[in-house]
């Protein structure tokens, strides 16, 4: 009987560990900023991530993701090429990925706050991103947004008329593994 109880406990602990793993199925990574007083929006594709999240165990939760910088799209071919090729912008030949990973996750009301190391080009800075986690059965959505200063990552240089603040939004739909 004791062996059966130990085995049952082991199985329940194993299921708890596996319940924390979420496999991304779709993702949207977008940004919005001002250029000469007009809003410019864009997005990145190619999200790849490892999502280990348990609302009851934030200390052992972690969110890690990358996007393919070569996929930047602002709905303007000339601007896209400029953003991809210029050293003052993303220089995707040299820096093909934007990366982020949590350093800490906290509960804030009914939502969460992730502290992420965000790497753009060769610069890594810690950013605070409030996010929601909405679970329905074996599916969940992570959605967060924050404002960053593009100059902190040496993006855009002294481009005339370009605002410094960039609203960065990410939505990841996932399934429990």
C-alpha positions as CSV (number, residue, x, y, z in Angstrom):
1,X,0.0,0.0,0.0
2,X,2.8,2.4,0.9
3,X,4.4,1.8,-2.6
4,X,1.1,2.6,-4.3
5,X,0.8,5.9,-2.4
6,X,4.4,6.8,-3.3
7,X,3.8,6.0,-6.9
8,X,0.5,8.0,-6.9
9,X,2.3,11.0,-5.4
10,X,5.1,10.7,-8.0
11,X,2.5,10.7,-10.8
12,X,0.7,13.7,-9.4
13,X,4.0,15.6,-9.1
14,X,5.0,14.6,-12.6
15,X,1.7,15.9,-14.0
16,X,2.1,19.2,-12.1
17,X,5.5,19.7,-13.8
18,X,4.1,18.9,-17.2
19,X,1.1,21.1,-16.7
20,X,3.4,24.1,-16.6
21,X,4.6,23.6,-20.2
22,X,2.7,25.5,-22.9
23,X,3.4,25.1,-26.6
24,X,2.9,28.2,-28.7
25,X,0.5,27.7,-31.6
26,X,0.2,31.2,-33.0
27,X,1.8,34.5,-32.0
28,X,1.5,38.2,-32.9
29,X,4.4,40.6,-32.1
30,X,3.6,44.2,-33.1
31,X,4.8,47.7,-32.4
32,X,3.5,51.3,-32.8
33,X,5.4,54.6,-32.8
34,X,5.2,58.1,-34.1
35,X,7.0,59.4,-37.2
36,X,6.5,63.0,-38.0
37,X,3.4,63.0,-35.9
38,X,1.8,60.0,-37.7
39,X,1.4,56.6,-36.2
40,X,3.5,53.9,-37.8
41,X,2.7,50.3,-37.0
42,X,4.5,47.1,-37.8
43,X,4.9,43.5,-36.8
44,X,7.4,40.6,-36.6
45,X,6.8,37.0,-37.5
46,X,8.6,33.8,-36.7
47,X,7.9,33.6,-32.9
48,X,9.6,30.7,-31.2
49,X,9.2,30.3,-27.5
50,X,9.4,28.1,-24.4
51,X,6.6,28.9,-22.0
52,X,6.7,27.3,-18.6
53,X,3.9,29.0,-16.6
54,X,1.9,28.0,-13.6
55,X,-0.2,30.7,-11.9
56,X,0.3,28.9,-8.6
57,X,4.1,28.6,-9.0
58,X,5.5,31.9,-10.4
59,X,8.9,31.3,-8.9
60,X,9.5,28.3,-11.2
61,X,7.7,29.8,-14.2
62,X,9.6,31.3,-17.1
63,X,8.7,32.8,-20.5
64,X,11.4,32.8,-23.3
65,X,10.8,33.9,-26.9
66,X,12.5,35.1,-30.0
67,X,11.2,36.6,-33.2
68,X,12.8,36.7,-36.6
69,X,13.9,40.3,-37.2
70,X,14.1,39.7,-41.0
71,X,10.3,39.5,-41.0
72,X,9.7,43.1,-39.9
73,X,6.7,44.5,-41.8
74,X,5.4,48.1,-41.7
75,X,3.3,47.8,-44.8
76,X,5.9,49.9,-46.7
77,X,8.5,48.1,-48.8
78,X,11.0,50.9,-48.8
79,X,10.8,51.5,-45.1
80,X,11.0,47.7,-44.4
81,X,14.2,47.5,-46.4
82,X,15.7,50.5,-44.6
83,X,14.8,49.0,-41.2
84,X,16.3,45.7,-42.1
85,X,19.5,46.9,-43.7
86,X,20.7,49.9,-41.8
87,X,23.0,49.7,-38.8
88,X,21.1,52.5,-37.1
89,X,18.0,50.3,-37.2
90,X,17.9,46.5,-37.0
91,X,20.7,45.4,-39.4
92,X,19.1,41.9,-39.6
93,X,22.1,40.4,-41.4
94,X,24.1,40.9,-38.3
95,X,21.3,40.7,-35.7
96,X,18.6,38.3,-37.1
97,X,16.7,37.7,-33.8
98,X,15.0,39.8,-31.1
99,X,15.0,37.9,-27.8
100,X,13.3,38.1,-24.5
101,X,13.3,36.0,-21.4
102,X,11.8,36.5,-17.9
103,X,13.9,37.2,-14.9
104,X,10.9,37.3,-12.6
105,X,7.1,37.0,-12.8
106,X,4.8,38.5,-10.2
107,X,1.0,38.5,-9.6
108,X,-0.6,42.0,-9.8
109,X,-4.4,41.9,-9.1
110,X,-5.9,39.4,-11.5
111,X,-3.1,39.7,-14.0
112,X,0.7,39.3,-14.0
113,X,3.9,41.4,-14.5
114,X,6.9,39.9,-16.2
115,X,10.4,41.3,-15.9
116,X,12.1,40.5,-19.1
117,X,15.6,40.8,-20.4
118,X,14.9,42.2,-23.9
119,X,17.7,41.9,-26.4
120,X,17.6,44.0,-29.6
121,X,20.8,44.0,-31.7
122,X,23.5,43.5,-29.1
123,X,21.9,45.4,-26.2
124,X,20.0,43.7,-23.4
125,X,17.8,45.8,-21.0
126,X,15.3,44.7,-18.4
127,X,11.7,45.7,-19.2
128,X,8.5,45.3,-17.2
129,X,5.6,43.9,-19.2
130,X,2.2,43.6,-17.6
131,X,0.3,40.6,-19.1
132,X,-2.8,38.6,-18.9
133,X,-2.9,34.8,-18.8
134,X,-6.3,33.4,-19.9
135,X,-6.7,29.7,-19.7
136,X,-9.6,27.7,-21.1
137,X,-9.1,24.0,-20.7
138,X,-5.9,22.9,-22.5
139,X,-5.6,26.3,-24.3
140,X,-4.2,29.5,-23.0
141,X,-3.4,33.0,-24.2
142,X,-0.6,35.2,-23.0
143,X,-1.0,38.9,-23.9
144,X,1.1,41.8,-22.8
145,X,2.1,45.3,-23.8
146,X,4.6,47.9,-22.7
147,X,6.3,51.1,-23.9
148,X,10.0,51.1,-24.5
149,X,12.4,53.8,-25.6
150,X,14.0,52.8,-28.9
151,X,17.2,54.8,-28.0
152,X,17.9,52.3,-25.1
153,X,18.6,49.7,-27.8
154,X,20.3,52.1,-30.3
155,X,17.5,51.8,-32.8
156,X,16.8,54.7,-35.2
157,X,19.7,56.9,-34.2
158,X,18.9,60.5,-34.6
159,X,16.3,60.1,-37.3
160,X,14.4,63.3,-37.8
161,X,10.8,63.3,-36.6
162,X,11.0,59.8,-35.1
163,X,9.4,59.5,-31.6
164,X,11.4,57.7,-28.9
165,X,8.5,55.8,-27.4
166,X,7.5,52.5,-29.0
167,X,4.5,50.5,-27.8
168,X,5.4,46.8,-28.0
169,X,2.6,44.2,-27.9
170,X,2.8,40.4,-27.9
171,X,0.1,37.8,-27.9
172,X,0.8,34.1,-27.8
173,X,-1.8,31.4,-28.1
174,X,-0.7,28.1,-26.7
175,X,-1.8,24.6,-25.8
176,X,-0.8,22.6,-22.7
177,X,1.8,19.9,-23.3
